[in-house]
Amino acid sequence: LPTAADRKYSWDEARDTVLGAYGAFNPDMADIAKQFFDKRWIDAPPTAGKDSGAFAHPTVPSAHPYILLNFHGRSRDVMTLAHELG
């Protein structure tokens, strides 16, 4: 990804790239990360009034975390998505 600065990624390509990287490291990590996509625990579309930046919001052990980011399809956004999921 670092050499793909001008390439645009769709959300599906970003998801597949991140899950593939996690899966190559540890399939269990990919399974956990996949839940965030499947259960819509990621707020990614840029919208009016939404702050810039990205973060994973921690919660109590009985609840899952949420991820907030602004996905524009850049390689940096794909790397940010992977970072926040990790």
Number of C-alpha atoms within 10 A of each C-alpha: 11 7 7 11 10 9 10 15 18 13 16 10 13 21 18 13 17 22 22 14 15 21 15 11 11 11 14 11 16 18 13 14 19 18 12 17 14 9 8 12 15 19 16 17 13 14 10 6 6 11 11 11 10 18 15 17 11 11 10 7 7 6 8 11 15 17 18 21 21 18 22 16 16 18 20 15 20 22 16 19 24 18 13 16 22 11
